[in-house]
Amino acid sequence: MNMPRSRERFVWAAVTVVLLAAVAVLVFSPRLLAGSVEDETDAYLSALAATMRFVRDNYVDAEASAPKVLFEGAMKGMLDSLGDPYSTYLTAEDTQYWDEATTGQFGGVGLTFTKLDKVGGEVISSIEGTPAYRAGITAGDLIIAVNGESCADLSSDEIARRIRGTPKTSVTLTIRRGENVVFDVPLVRAVIEVPSVRRAVIPGGIGYLRITQFMQPTYDKCREALSFFRENGTTSLIIDVRNNPGG
């Protein structure tokens, strides 16, 4: 039943390859590439624009060749070509997610979890006082679905994005506890604040400063902690950055 459509896609793919080759020959002529680096860059940009328009107008699947899809694919490929794990293209949604992560404040339910392959998210802890904590979600519980969508094939970031959202909106987590107990937990999102700095004075006049991760508020919180230590007469300081993800 799918043979005609498959043949059509193959024909279009072949035509596309031939025409793109022609575009490349025309755009990347020796005359253009013999100039400066700026000339070379302009030539490649012209080829990229011509290719994007051609694919947009001629590819058999309009949804797959939408301008936004082609643009984001090109941007991702360009940065991936650097071979640098710390250089990557972020969409608007990705940027929002990382902005929330670095400010230490976001709309969510207060869970920390890790990815369990082919299952979902395994809860590490519920932050005290948050919706998840009040609902009784505990370490070892498995998040197997969010709003009815299975988490088995989602990454930890994708699961987190589905759980997070505007405060006072609802989200339902499907939890598996043990081998066979499965139940839904309806939650109302709240503003979650993740403390990145903890402090204490331990016997012997020693200040203990724990930095769990670097966020925008970390600098100010560290200054507050140092003032606290001075006020309490500490004579030495332990700075604990164990298991810190960096930043």
N, C-alpha and C positions, 0 to 999 in steps of 0.2 A: 504493500500500500504506500510506502514511503519512497519507493524507487524513483518516481518522476521528480519529486521534490529534491531528493539527494542528487539526481543528475543535473537538475537546474542549478543547484548550489555549486556543483563542481564546474559547470560551464562558466558561471559568473566568476568563480575564483580564477579560472584560467584566463578569462578575458581581462580581469583586474590585473593579474600579474603582467600580462603583455603591455597593457596601457601604462601601468606604473613604470615599467622599464623604459617606455618611450618618454615619459615625463622626466625620468632621471637623466636620460641622455641629453634632453633639451636643456634642462636646468643646470646640470653640472658639466657644462662645456669647459674645455681647458681655459678658454678666455676668462670665464668668471672665476675659476678656482686659482688662477695664476696671480691674483691680486693679494691684498692684505688679508689678515685674519678676519677683519670686519667684513670684507667682501665675501669671504668664504662663509661666514656666519649668515650673511644676508641670502646667499645662494641656497644654503640648507633650509633656511626659514621659508623661502619661496617654494622650495620643493615640498616641504612639510604642509604648507597651506594648500598647494595644488593637490597633493595626495588626499588631504582631509576632505576637500570639496568633492573630489572625484568619488571617494568611497561613500561619502554622504549621499551623493546624487545617484549612485549606480548600484550600490550593494543591495542584495536581495532582501535583507532583513533591516527594515527601517529603524526598528528599536535598537538593534545592536550597533547601528551606524549613526545614532543621534550625535549631534555635535559635542554635547557634554561627555558622552561615553568615549568618543574618540580623543577628545582633549585630555581627559583624565588618564586614559591609557597611554597617550604619548608622554605626559608628564611623569607618570610612574616609571615608564621604560627609560626615560632620560636619566632620572636620578638613580635607578637601579643599575644602570650601566657604569656608574662610578665604582661599584663594588664596595661601597662603604656602608656598613650596617647602620650607621648613625645619620645617613643622608637619605631621606625618604619623602615622598610626596604625601601631604596630608590634605584630605578633602575638608570642606567646611565642617562636616559632622565630626571628623577626626580632630580638627582643631578645637572645636568646642569641648570634646571629651578631654583632651589634654589640658586645656585651660582650666577646666574644673578640677582635674587631678592635681595641678600645681598650685591652685589657690587653697586647697585643703577644705573646700566647701562646695557641696553640690546637693542636688535633690536626689534622694535615694531611700533605701530602707535600712542601711547600717550593717551590711554584711561584708566580710572579707572571705574570699574563697579562692581555690585553685582549680585548674581544669583537670578533670578526670576523663581520659579518652573514652569515646563511645558511650559516655554516660551523661555528663553535664558538669556542673560545678560542685566541688566538695567544700562544704563550709569549714573555714578555719575558726572563725569566731563571729559573734554578733557584738557590735559596739554597744556598751551599756547605755540604756535610756532611749535607744532607737526603736523604730517600729518592729524590726526583726527580733530584737531582744525581748520586747514586750510580748511578741507572738510566740515566744518559746523556741525559736529556731536555734539549734545548738551545733557545736563542733561535731563533724562527722555526718551531719545531714547532707543529702545530695539534692541539688537543684536540678531536676530533670526536665522542667519545662517552665517557660515564662509566658503568661497569657495564652496558654494552650499550645505554644510552639515548642517543639522538642529542642533541647540544648545539646543533644548527643553529638552533633556535627559542628557546633559553634565553638569558636575560640573563647578564651576567658574574656577578652575585650568585647566581643560581640554579645556575650551573656550580660556583661556589666552594662553595656549600652541599652539593652532591653529592660534591665531592672531600673536604671536611673531614669529620671524624668522630672517634670515640674512638680515642686512641692504641692501637696494637697490633692494630687491625682492618684488614681488607684492602679495597682498592679497585683496580679495573682501568680504566686509561685507554686509549682507542683513539687512537693518534697517527697523523697523516698528515705525512710528511716529504717535501718536494718535491711534485711533481705526482701521483705514482702509488704511492709507498711507504706502505703502511698496515700497522700492527702494534699488537698489544696489549701494554701494559706493566703487569703486576701489581705492586702496591706495598703495603707495610705502613705505615700511618699512624704518625707519631711526633709528639712534642711539638715544635712549631715556635715558635721565638722570633724575632720580627722586631725587629732593632735600630732604634730611632728616633733615636739619637744616635751620631754618629761624631766622633772627635777626632784631631788631629795637631798637631805643632809643625813649622812650615815655616821655611826659612831667614830670618834677620833677627829671630828671637825672636818670631815671630807665631804666636798660637794660632788654630787653625782648628776651628770647631765647626759640624758639619753636622747639622741637624734634618730628618730625612726626613718625619716626620709626628708630630702630637701624640697621645700615648697616656698612659695612667696613669703609666708609669715615666719619662716624659720629664723631669719636674722633677728627680727624684733623679739621673738620669743627667747632666743639665746641671750640677748641683752637683758631681758627681764630676769632670766634665771641667774645671770652673773650678779645683778644687783641684789637678788634674793640671797645669794651665797655671801656676799659682802656684809649684808645686814645681819646675817646669822653667824658671822665670825669664822667662816671656814678658812682653813689654812692650806688646803690642797684640793685638787680637782681631778675627777675622773670624767673623761668624755667618751661615751659609749656609742659607737657607730656600727656595731655588729649587725650583720644582715641588712645593712642599709642599701637600697637599690641604686644609690648614687644620685648625681645631679650637679 
